[in-house]
Amino acid sequence: MSSEPSRQRQWLEFATSILRELVAGHAPSALAQRLCRLAESHAPGRVASIMVLGEDRRLYVFAAPGAPPALLAELEGLHPGQGSGS
């Protein structure tokens, strides 16, 4: 079991690596996929996603590497707000 300082150090190192890769020109979508995979590894059986708000005020999937295609289809174009999971 990881100690709290060790876990905090791991998260800091991960965040630092993501920022370095972003500055180095890595695709934001690839970094978002990586972030979702990390979140999923800490919550087995769960699906992580990163959504973006479109100009039409709807949500669109930016990253969700563990989501099945049927879930991706349901997530696309959601209206954010009360009762919508936001």
Backbone as ProteinMPNN parsed JSONL, in Angstrom:
{"seq_chain_A": "MSSEPSRQRQWLEFATSILRELVAGHAPSALAQRLCRLAESHAPGRVASIMVLGEDRRLYVFAAPGAPPALLAELEGLHPGQGSGS", "coords_chain_A": {"N_chain_A": [[0.846, -1.178, 0.0], [0.589, 2.179, -0.835], [2.107, 5.003, 0.681], [0.726, 8.142, 1.79], [2.401, 10.481, 1.154], [3.949, 9.315, -0.875], [2.025, 8.659, -2.804], [1.084, 11.216, -3.427], [3.411, 12.258, -4.555], [3.614, 10.621, -6.817], [1.338, 11.465, -8.267], [2.021, 14.138, -8.699], [4.316, 13.811, -10.282], [3.13, 12.594, -12.492], [1.389, 14.636, -13.387], [3.288, 16.577, -14.007], [4.648, 15.283, -16.077], [2.639, 15.164, -18.022], [2.235, 17.908, -18.549], [4.792, 18.574, -19.551], [4.833, 17.017, -21.887], [2.74, 18.197, -23.279], [3.755, 20.787, -23.7], [5.865, 20.031, -25.299], [4.617, 19.489, -27.623], [2.97, 17.27, -27.965], [-0.034, 15.608, -28.89], [-3.009, 16.958, -27.588], [-5.265, 15.291, -27.375], [-4.196, 12.7, -27.147], [-2.916, 12.918, -24.705], [-5.101, 13.361, -23.066], [-6.389, 10.913, -23.305], [-4.531, 9.332, -22.001], [-4.688, 10.379, -19.414], [-7.319, 9.646, -18.748], [-7.044, 6.84, -18.772], [-5.343, 6.53, -16.571], [-7.016, 7.436, -14.491], [-9.006, 5.465, -14.664], [-7.511, 3.265, -13.898], [-7.315, 3.645, -11.214], [-9.843, 3.299, -10.373], [-11.234, 0.641, -10.67], [-13.416, -0.988, -12.956], [-14.793, 1.25, -13.616], [-15.527, 3.916, -15.935], [-13.698, 6.454, -17.355], [-14.025, 9.755, -18.63], [-13.409, 12.573, -20.734], [-14.965, 15.456, -21.522], [-15.93, 17.928, -23.938], [-17.241, 21.206, -24.348], [-19.254, 22.141, -26.916], [-19.706, 24.702, -29.463], [-22.384, 24.77, -29.837], [-23.374, 24.451, -27.351], [-23.521, 21.877, -26.422], [-22.299, 18.748, -25.088], [-19.366, 16.952, -25.995], [-17.493, 13.98, -26.595], [-14.154, 13.985, -25.769], [-12.127, 12.388, -24.867], [-12.192, 9.006, -23.982], [-11.106, 6.308, -23.41], [-11.788, 3.786, -22.328], [-14.441, 3.418, -22.77], [-17.257, 1.71, -24.081], [-18.388, 1.479, -27.516], [-21.221, 1.885, -27.673], [-21.797, 3.396, -25.387], [-20.287, 5.682, -25.92], [-21.73, 6.691, -28.084], [-24.101, 7.407, -26.783], [-23.2, 9.437, -25.124], [-22.401, 11.526, -26.793], [-23.238, 14.767, -27.717], [-24.754, 15.537, -25.519], [-26.815, 17.586, -23.434], [-25.64, 19.765, -21.07], [-26.44, 20.108, -17.603], [-28.821, 20.343, -14.887], [-29.765, 17.188, -13.726], [-28.576, 15.909, -15.827], [-26.266, 14.579, -15.418], [-24.111, 16.221, -15.081]], "CA_chain_A": [[0.0, 0.0, 0.0], [1.377, 3.407, -0.944], [1.885, 6.028, 1.697], [0.155, 9.374, 1.226], [3.42, 11.281, 0.451], [4.342, 8.611, -2.102], [0.918, 8.821, -3.764], [1.115, 12.608, -3.866], [4.574, 12.399, -5.439], [3.267, 9.979, -8.085], [0.408, 12.351, -8.982], [2.785, 15.307, -9.129], [5.159, 13.382, -11.398], [2.251, 12.381, -13.637], [0.965, 15.956, -13.865], [4.464, 17.209, -14.614], [4.924, 14.635, -17.367], [1.592, 15.599, -18.965], [2.538, 19.29, -18.943], [5.984, 18.558, -20.407], [4.454, 16.477, -23.185], [1.92, 19.217, -23.934], [4.687, 21.83, -24.148], [6.69, 19.443, -26.355], [3.837, 19.379, -28.85], [2.165, 16.051, -28.064], [-1.447, 15.886, -29.138], [-3.829, 16.993, -26.374], [-6.171, 14.138, -27.312], [-3.431, 11.556, -26.637], [-2.688, 13.161, -23.28], [-6.392, 13.173, -22.411], [-6.588, 9.461, -23.254], [-3.639, 8.843, -20.953], [-5.263, 10.794, -18.14], [-8.485, 8.787, -18.501], [-6.554, 5.503, -18.41], [-4.851, 6.597, -15.196], [-8.193, 7.505, -13.613], [-9.64, 4.146, -14.688], [-6.67, 2.319, -13.16], [-7.564, 3.895, -9.795], [-11.261, 3.017, -10.101], [-11.563, -0.526, -11.502], [-14.814, -1.149, -13.326], [-15.372, 2.554, -13.963], [-15.089, 4.496, -17.201], [-13.386, 7.884, -17.265], [-14.164, 10.478, -19.895], [-13.218, 14.019, -20.753], [-15.911, 15.999, -22.491], [-15.743, 19.331, -24.287], [-18.475, 21.906, -24.652], [-19.244, 22.675, -28.27], [-20.311, 26.025, -29.671], [-23.832, 24.597, -29.764], [-23.656, 24.262, -25.926], [-23.666, 20.448, -26.156], [-21.062, 18.086, -24.702], [-18.835, 15.966, -26.934], [-16.409, 13.187, -26.018], [-12.792, 14.311, -26.189], [-11.365, 11.179, -24.565], [-12.872, 7.983, -23.176], [-10.525, 5.087, -23.978], [-12.392, 2.56, -21.824], [-15.89, 3.415, -23.014], [-17.714, 0.939, -25.236], [-18.982, 2.323, -28.56], [-22.611, 2.248, -27.383], [-21.775, 4.491, -24.416], [-19.806, 6.872, -26.636], [-22.849, 7.212, -28.878], [-25.048, 8.045, -25.873], [-22.603, 10.637, -24.545], [-22.242, 12.577, -27.802], [-24.287, 15.755, -27.909], [-25.558, 15.753, -24.323], [-27.019, 18.952, -22.938], [-25.276, 19.805, -19.663], [-27.374, 20.777, -16.717], [-29.414, 19.579, -13.806], [-30.355, 15.914, -14.137], [-27.893, 15.397, -17.013], [-25.002, 13.967, -15.041], [-23.013, 17.191, -15.015]], "C_chain_A": [[0.892, 1.243, 0.0], [1.071, 4.342, 0.208], [1.346, 7.275, 1.01], [1.209, 10.242, 0.531], [3.868, 10.631, -0.861], [3.284, 8.782, -3.186], [0.89, 10.243, -4.306], [2.268, 12.84, -4.831], [4.284, 11.785, -6.812], [2.34, 10.87, -8.912], [1.13, 13.583, -9.503], [3.669, 14.964, -10.322], [4.326, 13.162, -12.653], [1.819, 13.715, -14.237], [2.107, 16.675, -14.57], [4.754, 16.6, -15.978], [3.896, 15.036, -18.42], [1.889, 17.016, -19.454], [3.764, 19.352, -19.85], [5.648, 18.054, -21.8], [3.606, 17.481, -23.965], [2.801, 20.325, -24.503], [5.54, 21.329, -25.311], [5.912, 19.221, -27.65], [3.052, 18.095, -29.01], [0.698, 16.429, -28.209], [-2.238, 15.896, -27.833], [-4.764, 15.789, -26.257], [-5.457, 12.9, -26.768], [-3.18, 11.711, -25.137], [-3.985, 12.966, -22.495], [-6.707, 11.682, -22.28], [-5.761, 8.862, -22.115], [-4.185, 9.19, -19.563], [-6.474, 9.932, -17.777], [-8.043, 7.385, -18.085], [-6.034, 5.475, -16.976], [-6.023, 6.618, -14.22], [-8.877, 6.141, -13.533], [-8.825, 3.125, -13.899], [-6.859, 2.482, -11.647], [-9.014, 3.628, -9.406], [-11.702, 1.855, -10.99], [-13.073, -0.653, -11.735], [-15.516, 0.142, -13.693], [-14.811, 3.031, -15.29], [-14.865, 5.983, -16.989], [-13.564, 8.518, -18.635], [-13.838, 11.948, -19.666], [-14.092, 14.537, -21.881], [-15.552, 17.458, -22.766], [-17.111, 19.923, -24.634], [-18.355, 22.541, -26.028], [-19.89, 24.052, -28.345], [-21.829, 25.969, -29.603], [-24.31, 24.318, -28.338], [-23.979, 22.811, -25.583], [-22.296, 19.882, -25.8], [-20.673, 17.028, -25.731], [-17.641, 15.268, -26.3], [-15.082, 13.613, -26.628], [-11.891, 13.104, -25.97], [-12.211, 10.276, -23.685], [-12.384, 6.624, -23.655], [-11.168, 3.795, -23.509], [-13.873, 2.439, -22.095], [-16.24, 2.553, -24.22], [-18.391, 1.864, -26.249], [-20.421, 2.756, -28.268], [-22.676, 3.403, -26.378], [-21.304, 5.779, -25.075], [-20.931, 7.518, -27.43], [-23.86, 7.935, -27.995], [-24.515, 9.35, -25.296], [-22.539, 11.806, -25.522], [-23.462, 13.479, -27.875], [-25.185, 15.976, -26.705], [-25.698, 17.241, -24.02], [-26.615, 18.95, -21.467], [-26.337, 20.514, -18.835], [-27.928, 19.836, -15.672], [-30.074, 18.314, -14.348], [-29.668, 15.296, -15.341], [-26.54, 14.784, -16.685], [-23.841, 14.932, -14.977], [-22.909, 17.792, -13.633]], "O_chain_A": [[1.849, 1.323, 0.771], [-0.071, 4.458, 0.652], [1.491, 7.441, -0.201], [0.96, 10.708, -0.581], [4.133, 11.326, -1.842], [3.61, 9.02, -4.349], [0.695, 10.452, -5.503], [2.11, 13.549, -5.824], [4.655, 12.347, -7.842], [2.532, 11.014, -10.12], [0.88, 14.024, -10.625], [3.761, 15.743, -11.27], [4.758, 13.501, -13.755], [1.876, 13.902, -15.452], [1.908, 17.305, -15.609], [5.069, 17.317, -16.927], [4.245, 15.228, -19.585], [1.801, 17.287, -20.652], [3.772, 20.109, -20.82], [6.128, 18.605, -22.79], [3.745, 17.597, -25.183], [2.619, 20.75, -25.643], [5.898, 22.1, -26.202], [6.487, 18.812, -28.658], [2.513, 17.841, -30.087], [0.259, 17.46, -27.699], [-2.151, 14.948, -27.052], [-5.025, 15.319, -25.15], [-6.047, 12.131, -26.008], [-3.229, 10.732, -24.393], [-3.959, 12.456, -21.375], [-7.233, 11.243, -21.257], [-6.231, 8.003, -21.368], [-4.137, 8.366, -18.651], [-6.63, 9.536, -16.622], [-8.603, 6.807, -17.153], [-6.26, 4.507, -16.249], [-6.015, 5.891, -13.227], [-9.282, 5.712, -12.453], [-9.394, 2.216, -13.295], [-6.589, 1.553, -10.886], [-9.368, 3.722, -8.23], [-12.451, 2.051, -11.947], [-13.882, -0.452, -10.829], [-16.696, 0.136, -14.041], [-13.741, 2.594, -15.714], [-15.748, 6.687, -16.499], [-13.29, 7.9, -19.663], [-13.973, 12.479, -18.563], [-13.976, 14.115, -23.032], [-14.948, 18.131, -21.931], [-18.001, 19.239, -25.14], [-17.475, 23.366, -26.276], [-20.538, 24.502, -27.399], [-22.488, 26.977, -29.345], [-25.477, 23.994, -28.118], [-24.631, 22.539, -24.576], [-21.265, 20.45, -26.158], [-21.519, 16.311, -26.265], [-16.872, 15.881, -25.56], [-14.91, 13.603, -27.847], [-11.004, 12.824, -26.777], [-12.868, 10.74, -22.753], [-13.153, 5.863, -24.242], [-11.105, 2.792, -24.219], [-14.5, 1.459, -21.694], [-15.594, 2.65, -25.263], [-18.909, 2.916, -25.876], [-20.798, 3.884, -28.586], [-23.52, 4.289, -26.508], [-21.858, 6.848, -24.819], [-21.068, 8.741, -27.448], [-24.418, 8.956, -28.397], [-25.286, 10.266, -25.011], [-22.616, 12.962, -25.105], [-24.583, 13.009, -28.071], [-26.27, 16.542, -26.843], [-24.81, 18.04, -24.316], [-27.194, 18.201, -20.682], [-27.035, 21.405, -19.318], [-27.539, 18.671, -15.594], [-30.845, 18.365, -15.307], [-30.118, 14.265, -15.84], [-25.752, 14.501, -17.587], [-22.695, 14.507, -14.832], [-22.041, 18.63, -13.388]]}, "name": "protein", "num_of_chains": 1, "seq": "MSSEPSRQRQWLEFATSILRELVAGHAPSALAQRLCRLAESHAPGRVASIMVLGEDRRLYVFAAPGAPPALLAELEGLHPGQGSGS"}
